[in-house]
Amino acid sequence: MALSTTIRSVVRRTSAPTAAALAGAAASAAFAVGDVLMLGRRIGPEDRRLLREETDLNSAAGTLLAVSPDRLRAGGLAGAMAAPLHVVSAWSLYDGLRPASGRRAARIAGTYAAAMAWAGYIHGTFYPWGATFAAADRAEPGTSQRAELLADARRVERSIEIPYAAFGITVAAVAVETAVVVAAGRSRFPRWTAPFVTPILPSVLIVAGARALPEQPRHVINGAGLSLGMLTANVVAAAARRRGAVH
């Protein structure tokens, strides 16, 4: 009884924009788990014959072949299913930037929401990419079966590269404009949060810090670097938001 009362009290005190930022944090955590499942290991040519027999593979093959198809599928689903929560988190960005201009805030938040929608597709597509590499590894070298599977892997790779490039450009543009607005004191976020309410700088700092770690944990952190940066940005947005008018 006391627990349910406490939960209801917390919910009543949590504003919709803060809840949206927390939804983004939950999505980021799910994406990070998916990243670790799919990209948290790496093997070399001594571990898989495909890596020895084919010299022009994408460098991601050594990572995607390091885990089982079931683990790849679970990792892809963890991000794809959580992507709508990332879209919801755009409301936090809109409300936080609205003091500068409602129209500008809507444009920035809408652009961010579009990028987050693409992220679910990107994350989920790592599963068929890895599964295709695994099938090619089982096929005999020099056969038409392997050649067709490697061609399929290249097609999947291109289907990831296009939205990934659009995602990266869009998020970078949103991050720069958001940082400018926050640094100018025209948002509901304190000025000092300008570099941290979007994922670019937190991701860079996390990946840079991982260089001091041993190889395996460094590889895990690098694989989940962007998701951890997004988690940081959403937590800062939820914790540092100011209510009321901004002067």
LOKOL-990518 format. One line per 8 residues: number of its first residue (from 1); their letters; for each residue x, y, z of N, C-alpha, C, O, CB. Coordinates in steps of 0.2 Angstrom, whole numbers, padded with zeros to 4 digits, m for minus. Glycine has a CB too. Layout:
NUM> a> X,Y,Z,X,Y,Z,X,Y,Z,X,Y,Z,X,Y,Z  ...
//
This chain:
1> malsttir> 0004,m0006,0000,0000,0000,0000,0004,0006,0000,0003,0011,m0004,m0005,0000,0006  0009,0006,0004,0014,0012,0005,0018,0013,m0002,0019,0018,m0004,0019,0011,0011  0020,0007,m0005,0023,0008,m0011,0019,0011,m0017,0021,0015,m0020,0026,0001,m0013  0013,0008,m0017,0008,0011,m0022,0007,0018,m0021,0007,0022,m0026,0002,0007,m0023  0006,0020,m0015,0005,0027,m0014,0011,0032,m0016,0011,0037,m0019,0004,0029,m0006  0017,0029,m0014,0024,0032,m0016,0024,0033,m0024,0026,0038,m0027,0030,0029,m0013  0022,0028,m0027,0023,0028,m0035,0018,0033,m0038,0020,0036,m0042,0021,0021,m0038  0012,0033,m0035,0007,0038,m0037,0009,0045,m0036,0008,0049,m0040,0000,0037,m0034
9> svvrrtsa> 0012,0046,m0030,0015,0053,m0029,0020,0055,m0033,0021,0060,m0036,0018,0053,m0021  0025,0050,m0035,0030,0052,m0040,0028,0053,m0047,0030,0058,m0050,0035,0046,m0040  0023,0049,m0049,0020,0050,m0055,0016,0057,m0056,0017,0061,m0061,0014,0045,m0057  0013,0059,m0050,0009,0066,m0050,0014,0071,m0051,0013,0077,m0054,0005,0066,m0044  0020,0070,m0048,0025,0076,m0048,0029,0076,m0054,0033,0081,m0055,0030,0075,m0042  0029,0071,m0058,0033,0071,m0064,0029,0074,m0070,0024,0072,m0072,0035,0063,m0066  0032,0079,m0073,0029,0082,m0078,0030,0078,m0085,0034,0074,m0085,0032,0089,m0079  0025,0080,m0089,0025,0076,m0096,0032,0077,m0099,0035,0071,m0102,0020,0079,m0100
17> ptaaalag> 0035,0082,m0100,0042,0083,m0103,0047,0079,m0100,0051,0075,m0103,0044,0090,m0104  0047,0079,m0093,0052,0075,m0089,0050,0067,m0090,0055,0063,m0091,0051,0076,m0082  0044,0065,m0090,0042,0058,m0092,0045,0056,m0099,0047,0051,m0100,0035,0057,m0091  0044,0061,m0104,0046,0060,m0111,0054,0059,m0111,0056,0054,m0114,0045,0066,m0115  0058,0063,m0107,0065,0062,m0107,0067,0055,m0103,0071,0052,m0106,0068,0067,m0102  0063,0053,m0098,0064,0046,m0095,0062,0041,m0100,0066,0035,m0100,0060,0046,m0089  0057,0042,m0104,0056,0037,m0109,0062,0036,m0114,0064,0031,m0116,0049,0039,m0113  0065,0042,m0116,0071,0041,m0120,0077,0038,m0117,0080,0034,m0120,0073,0048,m0122
25> aaasaafa> 0077,0039,m0110,0082,0035,m0106,0081,0028,m0106,0086,0024,m0107,0083,0038,m0099  0075,0026,m0105,0073,0019,m0106,0075,0016,m0112,0077,0010,m0113,0066,0018,m0104  0073,0020,m0118,0075,0017,m0125,0082,0017,m0126,0084,0012,m0129,0072,0022,m0130  0086,0022,m0123,0093,0021,m0124,0096,0015,m0120,0101,0012,m0123,0096,0028,m0121  0093,0014,m0114,0096,0008,m0111,0094,0002,m0115,0099,m0003,m0115,0093,0008,m0104  0089,0001,m0118,0087,m0005,m0122,0092,m0005,m0128,0094,m0011,m0129,0080,m0005,m0124  0093,0000,m0131,0097,0001,m0137,0104,m0002,m0134,0108,m0005,m0138,0098,0008,m0140  0107,0001,m0129,0113,m0001,m0126,0114,m0009,m0125,0119,m0012,m0126,0115,0003,m0120
33> vgdvlmlg> 0108,m0012,m0122,0108,m0019,m0121,0109,m0022,m0128,0112,m0027,m0128,0102,m0021,m0117  0105,m0020,m0132,0105,m0023,m0139,0112,m0022,m0142,0114,m0027,m0145,0100,m0020,m0144  0115,m0017,m0141,0122,m0016,m0144,0127,m0021,m0141,0131,m0024,m0145,0124,m0009,m0143  0126,m0022,m0135,0131,m0026,m0131,0130,m0033,m0134,0134,m0037,m0135,0130,m0026,m0123  0123,m0035,m0134,0122,m0042,m0137,0124,m0043,m0144,0127,m0048,m0146,0114,m0043,m0137  0124,m0038,m0148,0126,m0039,m0155,0133,m0037,m0157,0136,m0041,m0161,0121,m0035,m0160  0136,m0032,m0153,0142,m0029,m0155,0147,m0030,m0149,0153,m0027,m0150,0141,m0022,m0157  0146,m0034,m0144,0150,m0034,m0138,0156,m0038,m0139,0160,m0039,m0134,0146,m0035,m0133
41> rrigpedr> 0157,m0042,m0144,0162,m0047,m0145,0166,m0046,m0152,0162,m0043,m0156,0160,m0054,m0144  0172,m0048,m0152,0175,m0048,m0159,0180,m0054,m0159,0183,m0056,m0155,0179,m0041,m0160  0180,m0057,m0165,0184,m0063,m0167,0188,m0061,m0173,0187,m0056,m0176,0180,m0069,m0168  0194,m0065,m0174,0198,m0064,m0179,0198,m0070,m0184,0194,m0075,m0183,0205,m0064,m0177  0202,m0070,m0189,0202,m0075,m0194,0204,m0082,m0191,0202,m0087,m0194,0208,m0074,m0199  0207,m0083,m0186,0208,m0089,m0183,0202,m0093,m0180,0202,m0099,m0179,0213,m0089,m0177  0196,m0089,m0179,0190,m0091,m0176,0185,m0093,m0181,0181,m0098,m0180,0188,m0086,m0172  0185,m0090,m0187,0180,m0092,m0192,0183,m0092,m0199,0187,m0088,m0201,0174,m0086,m0192
49> rllreetd> 0182,m0097,m0203,0185,m0098,m0209,0183,m0093,m0214,0187,m0091,m0219,0183,m0105,m0212  0177,m0090,m0214,0175,m0085,m0218,0180,m0079,m0218,0182,m0076,m0223,0168,m0082,m0217  0182,m0077,m0212,0187,m0072,m0211,0194,m0073,m0214,0197,m0069,m0216,0187,m0070,m0204  0195,m0080,m0214,0202,m0082,m0217,0201,m0082,m0225,0206,m0080,m0228,0204,m0088,m0215  0196,m0084,m0227,0195,m0086,m0234,0193,m0080,m0239,0194,m0080,m0245,0190,m0091,m0235  0190,m0075,m0236,0187,m0069,m0240,0191,m0063,m0237,0191,m0061,m0231,0180,m0068,m0239  0194,m0059,m0242,0199,m0054,m0239,0195,m0047,m0240,0198,m0042,m0238,0205,m0054,m0244  0189,m0047,m0243,0186,m0040,m0244,0180,m0039,m0240,0175,m0036,m0242,0185,m0039,m0252
57> lnsaagtl> 0179,m0043,m0235,0173,m0042,m0230,0173,m0035,m0227,0178,m0033,m0225,0173,m0048,m0225  0167,m0033,m0225,0167,m0027,m0221,0170,m0029,m0214,0169,m0034,m0212,0159,m0025,m0220  0173,m0024,m0211,0176,m0025,m0205,0171,m0027,m0199,0173,m0030,m0194,0180,m0019,m0202  0165,m0026,m0200,0160,m0028,m0195,0159,m0035,m0195,0156,m0038,m0190,0153,m0024,m0197  0161,m0039,m0200,0160,m0046,m0200,0163,m0050,m0194,0160,m0054,m0191,0163,m0049,m0207  0169,m0047,m0192,0172,m0050,m0186,0168,m0049,m0180,0169,m0053,m0175,0179,m0047,m0185  0164,m0044,m0180,0160,m0043,m0174,0153,m0047,m0174,0151,m0050,m0169,0158,m0035,m0173  0150,m0047,m0180,0144,m0050,m0181,0144,m0057,m0181,0140,m0061,m0179,0141,m0048,m0187
65> lavspdrl> 0150,m0060,m0183,0151,m0067,m0183,0153,m0070,m0176,0153,m0076,m0175,0156,m0069,m0188  0154,m0065,m0171,0157,m0067,m0164,0151,m0070,m0160,0152,m0073,m0155,0160,m0062,m0161  0145,m0069,m0162,0139,m0070,m0158,0134,m0075,m0162,0134,m0075,m0168,0135,m0064,m0155  0130,m0078,m0158,0125,m0083,m0161,0120,m0079,m0165,0118,m0073,m0163,0122,m0088,m0156  0116,m0082,m0170,0110,m0079,m0173,0105,m0077,m0168,0102,m0072,m0168,0107,m0083,m0178  0104,m0081,m0163,0099,m0080,m0157,0101,m0074,m0154,0096,m0070,m0152,0098,m0086,m0153  0107,m0073,m0152,0109,m0067,m0148,0109,m0061,m0153,0107,m0055,m0151,0116,m0068,m0146  0110,m0061,m0159,0109,m0056,m0164,0102,m0054,m0164,0100,m0048,m0164,0112,m0058,m0171
73> ragglaga> 0098,m0059,m0165,0090,m0057,m0165,0088,m0054,m0159,0084,m0049,m0159,0086,m0064,m0166  0090,m0056,m0153,0088,m0053,m0147,0091,m0046,m0147,0087,m0041,m0144,0091,m0057,m0141  0097,m0045,m0149,0100,m0038,m0149,0096,m0033,m0153,0095,m0027,m0152,0107,m0038,m0150  0094,m0036,m0159,0091,m0032,m0164,0084,m0030,m0162,0082,m0024,m0162,0090,m0035,m0171  0080,m0035,m0159,0074,m0033,m0156,0074,m0028,m0150,0069,m0024,m0150,0070,m0040,m0154  0079,m0029,m0146,0079,m0024,m0140,0079,m0017,m0142,0076,m0013,m0139,0086,m0026,m0136  0082,m0015,m0148,0082,m0008,m0150,0076,m0007,m0154,0073,m0002,m0153,0088,m0007,m0154  0074,m0011,m0159,0069,m0010,m0163,0062,m0009,m0159,0058,m0005,m0161,0068,m0016,m0168
81> maaplhvv> 0061,m0013,m0154,0055,m0013,m0150,0055,m0006,m0146,0050,m0004,m0144,0054,m0019,m0146  0061,m0004,m0144,0061,0002,m0140,0061,0009,m0144,0060,0014,m0141,0067,0002,m0135  0062,0008,m0150,0062,0015,m0154,0056,0019,m0153,0058,0025,m0153,0063,0013,m0161  0050,0017,m0152,0045,0022,m0151,0046,0026,m0145,0044,0032,m0145,0038,0018,m0151  0049,0024,m0140,0051,0028,m0134,0055,0033,m0136,0055,0039,m0133,0053,0023,m0128  0060,0032,m0140,0064,0037,m0143,0061,0043,m0146,0062,0049,m0145,0070,0035,m0147  0056,0041,m0150,0051,0046,m0153,0048,0050,m0148,0047,0056,m0149,0047,0043,m0158  0045,0047,m0143,0041,0050,m0138,0046,0055,m0134,0044,0061,m0132,0039,0045,m0133
89> sawslydg> 0052,0054,m0134,0057,0058,m0130,0058,0065,m0134,0060,0070,m0131,0064,0055,m0129  0056,0066,m0140,0056,0072,m0144,0052,0077,m0140,0053,0083,m0141,0054,0071,m0151  0047,0075,m0137,0043,0080,m0133,0047,0084,m0128,0046,0090,m0127,0037,0077,m0130  0051,0080,m0125,0056,0084,m0120,0060,0089,m0123,0061,0094,m0120,0060,0078,m0116  0062,0087,m0129,0067,0092,m0132,0062,0098,m0135,0064,0104,m0134,0070,0089,m0139  0056,0097,m0137,0052,0102,m0139,0050,0107,m0133,0051,0113,m0134,0045,0100,m0142  0048,0104,m0128,0046,0108,m0122,0052,0112,m0119,0052,0118,m0117,0043,0104,m0116  0058,0109,m0119,0064,0112,m0117,0066,0118,m0121,0069,0123,m0118,0070,0107,m0116
97> lrpasgrr> 0065,0118,m0128,0067,0123,m0132,0062,0128,m0134,0063,0133,m0137,0070,0120,m0138  0056,0127,m0131,0050,0131,m0133,0051,0139,m0131,0048,0143,m0135,0044,0129,m0130  0054,0140,m0125,0055,0147,m0124,0059,0151,m0129,0058,0157,m0130,0059,0148,m0117  0063,0148,m0133,0066,0152,m0139,0062,0154,m0144,0061,0159,m0147,0072,0148,m0141  0058,0149,m0146,0053,0150,m0152,0049,0143,m0152,0052,0138,m0153,0056,0152,m0158  0042,0143,m0152,0038,0137,m0153,0039,0134,m0159,0040,0128,m0160,0031,0139,m0152  0040,0138,m0165,0041,0135,m0171,0048,0132,m0172,0048,0127,m0175,0040,0141,m0177  0053,0135,m0169,0059,0133,m0170,0060,0126,m0166,0063,0121,m0168,0065,0138,m0167
105> aariagty> 0057,0126,m0160,0057,0120,m0156,0054,0114,m0159,0056,0109,m0159,0054,0122,m0149  0048,0116,m0162,0044,0111,m0166,0048,0108,m0172,0049,0102,m0173,0038,0113,m0169  0052,0112,m0175,0056,0110,m0181,0062,0105,m0178,0063,0100,m0181,0059,0116,m0185  0065,0108,m0173,0071,0104,m0170,0068,0097,m0168,0071,0092,m0169,0074,0108,m0165  0063,0097,m0164,0060,0091,m0161,0058,0086,m0166,0059,0080,m0165,0055,0093,m0155  0054,0089,m0171,0052,0085,m0176,0057,0081,m0180,0057,0075,m0182,0048,0089,m0181  0063,0085,m0181,0069,0082,m0185,0072,0077,m0181,0074,0071,m0183,0074,0088,m0186  0072,0078,m0174,0075,0073,m0170,0071,0067,m0169,0073,0061,m0170,0076,0076,m0162
113> aaamawag> 0064,0068,m0169,0059,0062,m0169,0060,0058,m0175,0060,0051,m0175,0052,0064,m0169  0061,0061,m0181,0062,0057,m0187,0069,0053,m0187,0069,0047,m0189,0063,0062,m0193  0074,0056,m0185,0080,0052,m0184,0079,0046,m0179,0082,0041,m0181,0086,0057,m0181  0076,0047,m0174,0075,0042,m0169,0071,0036,m0172,0071,0030,m0170,0072,0044,m0163  0066,0038,m0177,0062,0033,m0180,0067,0028,m0185,0066,0022,m0185,0056,0036,m0184  0071,0032,m0188,0076,0028,m0192,0080,0023,m0188,0082,0018,m0190,0081,0033,m0196  0082,0025,m0182,0087,0022,m0178,0084,0015,m0176,0088,0010,m0176,0088,0025,m0171  0077,0014,m0176,0075,0007,m0175,0076,0002,m0180,0078,m0003,m0179,0067,0007,m0173
121> yihgtfyp> 0075,0005,m0187,0077,0001,m0193,0084,m0001,m0193,0086,m0007,m0194,0075,0005,m0199  0088,0004,m0192,0096,0003,m0192,0098,m0003,m0187,0101,m0007,m0189,0099,0009,m0190  0095,m0002,m0181,0097,m0007,m0176,0095,m0014,m0178,0098,m0019,m0177,0094,m0005,m0169  0088,m0014,m0180,0086,m0021,m0181,0089,m0024,m0187,0089,m0030,m0188,0079,m0020,m0183  0092,m0020,m0192,0095,m0023,m0198,0102,m0027,m0197,0104,m0030,m0201,0096,m0018,m0203  0105,m0025,m0191,0111,m0029,m0190,0110,m0036,m0189,0114,m0040,m0190,0114,m0026,m0183  0103,m0038,m0187,0102,m0046,m0187,0103,m0049,m0194,0107,m0054,m0194,0095,m0047,m0184  0099,m0047,m0199,0100,m0051,m0205,0107,m0050,m0208,0109,m0054,m0212,0095,m0048,m0210
129> wgatfaaa> 0110,m0044,m0207,0117,m0044,m0209,0121,m0049,m0206,0125,m0052,m0210,0120,m0037,m0207  0121,m0050,m0199,0125,m0055,m0196,0123,m0062,m0198,0127,m0066,m0199,0125,m0054,m0189  0117,m0063,m0199,0114,m0070,m0201,0117,m0072,m0208,0118,m0077,m0209,0107,m0070,m0200  0117,m0067,m0212,0120,m0068,m0219,0127,m0070,m0219,0129,m0074,m0222,0118,m0062,m0223  0131,m0066,m0215,0138,m0068,m0214,0139,m0075,m0211,0143,m0079,m0213,0142,m0063,m0209  0134,m0077,m0206,0135,m0084,m0203,0133,m0089,m0208,0136,m0094,m0209,0130,m0084,m0197  0128,m0088,m0213,0126,m0093,m0218,0132,m0093,m0223,0134,m0099,m0225,0120,m0090,m0222  0135,m0087,m0225,0141,m0088,m0229,0147,m0091,m0226,0150,m0095,m0230,0143,m0080,m0231
137> draepgts> 0148,m0091,m0220,0153,m0095,m0217,0152,m0102,m0217,0157,m0106,m0218,0154,m0093,m0209  0146,m0104,m0217,0144,m0112,m0218,0145,m0114,m0225,0146,m0120,m0226,0137,m0113,m0215  0144,m0110,m0230,0145,m0112,m0237,0152,m0113,m0239,0156,m0110,m0236,0142,m0106,m0242  0153,m0117,m0244,0160,m0119,m0246,0163,m0113,m0250,0159,m0110,m0254,0160,m0125,m0250  0169,m0112,m0249,0172,m0106,m0253,0172,m0108,m0261,0173,m0113,m0263,0179,m0105,m0251  0171,m0103,m0265,0171,m0103,m0272,0165,m0105,m0275,0164,m0106,m0281,0176,m0108,m0274  0160,m0107,m0271,0153,m0109,m0273,0149,m0103,m0275,0149,m0098,m0272,0150,m0114,m0268  0144,m0105,m0279,0139,m0099,m0280,0135,m0098,m0274,0132,m0092,m0274,0134,m0102,m0286
145> qraellad> 0134,m0102,m0270,0130,m0101,m0264,0133,m0096,m0260,0130,m0091,m0257,0129,m0108,m0260  0140,m0097,m0259,0143,m0092,m0255,0143,m0085,m0258,0142,m0080,m0255,0151,m0094,m0253  0145,m0085,m0265,0145,m0079,m0268,0138,m0075,m0268,0138,m0069,m0267,0146,m0080,m0276  0133,m0079,m0268,0126,m0075,m0268,0125,m0073,m0260,0122,m0067,m0260,0120,m0080,m0269  0127,m0076,m0255,0126,m0074,m0249,0130,m0068,m0247,0128,m0063,m0244,0128,m0080,m0244  0136,m0068,m0250,0141,m0062,m0249,0138,m0056,m0252,0138,m0050,m0250,0148,m0063,m0251  0135,m0057,m0258,0131,m0052,m0262,0125,m0049,m0258,0124,m0043,m0257,0129,m0054,m0269  0122,m0054,m0255,0116,m0052,m0250,0119,m0048,m0244,0116,m0043,m0242,0113,m0058,m0248
153> arrversi> 0125,m0050,m0241,0127,m0046,m0236,0129,m0039,m0238,0128,m0034,m0234,0134,m0049,m0233  0132,m0038,m0244,0133,m0031,m0246,0127,m0027,m0247,0127,m0021,m0246,0137,m0032,m0253  0122,m0030,m0250,0115,m0027,m0250,0113,m0024,m0244,0110,m0019,m0243,0110,m0031,m0254  0113,m0029,m0239,0111,m0027,m0232,0115,m0021,m0229,0112,m0016,m0226,0111,m0033,m0227  0122,m0022,m0231,0126,m0016,m0228,0124,m0010,m0231,0124,m0005,m0228,0133,m0018,m0230  0123,m0009,m0238,0121,m0003,m0241,0114,m0001,m0238,0113,0005,m0237,0120,m0004,m0248  0109,m0005,m0236,0103,m0003,m0233,0104,m0001,m0226,0099,0003,m0224,0098,m0009,m0233  0109,m0002,m0223,0111,0001,m0217,0114,0008,m0218,0113,0013,m0214,0115,m0004,m0212
161> eipyaafg> 0119,0008,m0222,0123,0014,m0223,0119,0020,m0225,0120,0026,m0222,0128,0013,m0229  0114,0019,m0229,0110,0025,m0231,0106,0029,m0225,0107,0034,m0224,0105,0023,m0237  0102,0025,m0222,0099,0028,m0216,0104,0030,m0210,0102,0035,m0207,0093,0023,m0213  0109,0026,m0210,0114,0028,m0205,0117,0035,m0206,0118,0039,m0201,0119,0022,m0204  0119,0036,m0212,0122,0042,m0214,0116,0048,m0213,0118,0053,m0210,0124,0042,m0221  0110,0047,m0215,0105,0052,m0214,0104,0053,m0206,0103,0059,m0204,0098,0050,m0217  0104,0048,m0202,0103,0048,m0195,0109,0052,m0192,0108,0057,m0188,0103,0041,m0192  0115,0051,m0194,0121,0054,m0191,0121,0062,m0193,0122,0066,m0188,0127,0051,m0194
169> itvaavav> 0119,0063,m0199,0119,0070,m0201,0114,0074,m0197,0114,0080,m0195,0118,0071,m0209  0108,0071,m0197,0102,0074,m0194,0103,0075,m0186,0102,0081,m0184,0096,0070,m0195  0106,0070,m0183,0107,0071,m0176,0112,0076,m0174,0112,0080,m0170,0109,0064,m0173  0118,0076,m0178,0123,0081,m0178,0120,0088,m0178,0122,0093,m0175,0129,0080,m0183  0116,0089,m0184,0113,0096,m0185,0108,0098,m0179,0109,0103,m0177,0109,0096,m0191  0104,0093,m0176,0100,0094,m0170,0104,0096,m0164,0103,0101,m0161,0095,0088,m0169  0110,0092,m0163,0114,0093,m0158,0117,0100,m0158,0117,0104,m0152,0120,0088,m0157  0120,0103,m0163,0123,0109,m0164,0118,0115,m0163,0119,0119,m0159,0126,0110,m0171
177> etavvvaa> 0112,0114,m0166,0107,0120,m0165,0104,0120,m0158,0103,0125,m0155,0101,0119,m0170  0103,0114,m0155,0101,0113,m0148,0106,0116,m0143,0104,0120,m0139,0099,0106,m0146  0112,0115,m0144,0117,0117,m0140,0118,0125,m0140,0119,0128,m0135,0124,0114,m0142  0117,0128,m0146,0117,0135,m0147,0111,0138,m0143,0112,0143,m0140,0117,0137,m0154  0105,0135,m0144,0100,0138,m0140,0100,0138,m0133,0099,0143,m0129,0093,0135,m0142  0103,0132,m0130,0104,0131,m0123,0109,0136,m0120,0108,0139,m0115,0105,0124,m0121  0115,0136,m0124,0120,0140,m0122,0118,0148,m0121,0121,0151,m0118,0126,0139,m0126  0114,0150,m0126,0111,0157,m0126,0106,0158,m0120,0104,0164,m0119,0108,0158,m0132
185> grsrfprw> 0105,0153,m0116,0100,0154,m0111,0093,0155,m0113,0089,0158,m0109,0102,0160,m0107  0091,0152,m0118,0084,0153,m0121,0080,0146,m0121,0076,0145,m0125,0084,0156,m0128  0082,0142,m0116,0078,0136,m0115,0077,0134,m0108,0078,0139,m0104,0083,0130,m0118  0073,0129,m0107,0072,0127,m0100,0078,0123,m0097,0077,0120,m0091,0066,0123,m0100  0083,0122,m0100,0089,0119,m0098,0094,0124,m0096,0095,0129,m0099,0092,0114,m0103  0098,0123,m0090,0103,0128,m0088,0109,0128,m0094,0110,0123,m0097,0107,0125,m0081  0112,0134,m0094,0117,0135,m0099,0122,0129,m0099,0125,0127,m0104,0120,0141,m0099  0124,0127,m0093,0130,0122,m0093,0128,0115,m0096,0133,0112,m0097,0132,0121,m0086
193> tapfvtpi> 0122,0114,m0097,0120,0108,m0100,0120,0108,m0108,0119,0103,m0111,0113,0106,m0098  0122,0113,m0111,0122,0114,m0118,0125,0108,m0121,0123,0106,m0126,0125,0120,m0120  0131,0106,m0119,0135,0100,m0123,0132,0093,m0121,0134,0089,m0124,0142,0100,m0121  0127,0093,m0116,0125,0087,m0113,0118,0085,m0114,0116,0079,m0113,0127,0086,m0106  0114,0089,m0117,0107,0087,m0118,0106,0084,m0125,0100,0082,m0126,0102,0093,m0117  0111,0083,m0129,0111,0079,m0135,0117,0074,m0135,0121,0075,m0131,0111,0084,m0141  0116,0069,m0138,0121,0063,m0137,0128,0064,m0140,0132,0060,m0138,0118,0057,m0140  0130,0069,m0144,0136,0069,m0148,0142,0069,m0143,0146,0065,m0143,0136,0075,m0152
201> lpsvliva> 0142,0074,m0139,0148,0075,m0134,0148,0069,m0129,0154,0067,m0128,0148,0082,m0131  0143,0068,m0126,0143,0062,m0121,0146,0056,m0124,0150,0052,m0121,0136,0061,m0118  0143,0054,m0131,0146,0048,m0134,0153,0048,m0135,0157,0043,m0134,0142,0047,m0141  0156,0054,m0138,0163,0055,m0139,0167,0054,m0132,0172,0051,m0133,0164,0062,m0142  0165,0057,m0127,0168,0056,m0121,0168,0049,m0118,0173,0047,m0116,0165,0061,m0115  0163,0046,m0119,0162,0039,m0117,0167,0034,m0121,0171,0030,m0118,0155,0036,m0117  0167,0035,m0127,0171,0031,m0132,0179,0033,m0130,0183,0028,m0130,0170,0032,m0139  0180,0039,m0129,0187,0041,m0128,0189,0038,m0121,0195,0036,m0120,0188,0049,m0128
209> garalpeq> 0185,0038,m0116,0187,0036,m0110,0188,0028,m0110,0192,0025,m0106,0181,0037,m0105  0184,0025,m0114,0185,0017,m0115,0192,0015,m0117,0194,0009,m0117,0180,0015,m0120  0196,0020,m0120,0202,0018,m0123,0207,0016,m0117,0212,0012,m0118,0205,0024,m0126  0205,0018,m0111,0210,0016,m0105,0208,0009,m0103,0211,0006,m0098,0209,0021,m0100  0203,0006,m0106,0201,m0001,m0103,0204,m0006,m0107,0207,m0005,m0113,0193,m0002,m0104  0204,m0012,m0104,0207,m0018,m0108,0203,m0019,m0115,0197,m0016,m0115,0207,m0025,m0104  0205,m0023,m0119,0202,m0024,m0126,0195,m0026,m0126,0191,m0023,m0129,0206,m0029,m0130  0193,m0031,m0122,0186,m0034,m0122,0181,m0028,m0119,0176,m0027,m0123,0186,m0040,m0118
217> prhvinga> 0182,m0026,m0113,0177,m0021,m0111,0177,m0014,m0116,0172,m0011,m0116,0179,m0019,m0104  0183,m0013,m0118,0184,m0007,m0123,0179,m0008,m0129,0176,m0004,m0131,0191,m0006,m0125  0179,m0014,m0132,0175,m0016,m0138,0168,m0016,m0136,0164,m0013,m0140,0177,m0023,m0140  0166,m0018,m0130,0159,m0017,m0128,0157,m0010,m0127,0151,m0008,m0130,0158,m0021,m0121  0161,m0006,m0124,0159,0001,m0123,0159,0005,m0130,0154,0008,m0131,0164,0005,m0119  0163,0003,m0135,0163,0006,m0141,0157,0004,m0145,0154,0009,m0148,0169,0004,m0145  0155,m0002,m0144,0149,m0004,m0148,0143,m0001,m0146,0138,0001,m0149,0148,m0011,m0147  0142,0001,m0139,0137,0004,m0136,0137,0012,m0135,0133,0015,m0132,0135,0001,m0130
225> glslgmlt> 0143,0015,m0138,0145,0021,m0136,0139,0026,m0137,0138,0031,m0133,0151,0023,m0140  0136,0026,m0143,0131,0031,m0145,0125,0030,m0141,0122,0035,m0138,0129,0030,m0152  0123,0024,m0139,0117,0022,m0135,0118,0025,m0128,0114,0028,m0125,0115,0015,m0135  0124,0024,m0125,0126,0027,m0119,0126,0034,m0119,0124,0037,m0114,0133,0024,m0116  0128,0037,m0124,0128,0045,m0125,0121,0047,m0125,0119,0052,m0122,0132,0047,m0131  0116,0044,m0128,0109,0046,m0128,0106,0045,m0121,0102,0049,m0119,0105,0041,m0133  0108,0039,m0118,0106,0038,m0111,0108,0044,m0107,0104,0047,m0103,0109,0032,m0108  0114,0046,m0107,0117,0052,m0103,0113,0058,m0105,0111,0062,m0100,0124,0053,m0105
233> anvvaaaa> 0112,0060,m0111,0108,0066,m0113,0101,0066,m0111,0099,0071,m0108,0108,0066,m0121  0098,0060,m0111,0091,0060,m0108,0090,0061,m0101,0086,0064,m0098,0087,0054,m0110  0095,0058,m0097,0095,0059,m0090,0097,0066,m0088,0093,0068,m0083,0101,0054,m0087  0101,0069,m0091,0103,0076,m0090,0096,0080,m0092,0095,0085,m0088,0109,0079,m0094  0093,0079,m0097,0087,0083,m0099,0082,0082,m0094,0078,0087,m0092,0084,0081,m0106  0081,0076,m0091,0076,0075,m0086,0078,0078,m0079,0073,0081,m0076,0075,0067,m0085  0084,0078,m0077,0086,0080,m0071,0087,0088,m0070,0086,0091,m0065,0092,0077,m0069  0089,0091,m0076,0091,0098,m0076,0086,0103,m0078,0087,0109,m0078,0097,0099,m0080
241> rrrgavh> 0080,0100,m0080,0075,0104,m0083,0072,0109,m0078,0071,0107,m0072,0069,0100,m0086  0071,0115,m0080,0069,0121,m0076,0061,0122,m0078,0060,0122,m0084,0072,0127,m0077  0057,0122,m0073,0050,0124,m0074,0048,0131,m0075,0052,0135,m0072,0046,0120,m0069  0043,0133,m0078,0041,0140,m0078,0044,0144,m0083,0047,0141,m0088,0042,0143,m0071  0043,0150,m0083,0046,0155,m0088,0053,0155,m0088,0056,0154,m0082,0043,0162,m0087  0057,0156,m0093,0064,0157,m0094,0065,0164,m0095,0062,0167,m0100,0067,0152,m0099  0070,0167,m0092,0071,0175,m0093,0079,0175,m0095,0081,0181,m0096,0070,0179,m0086
//
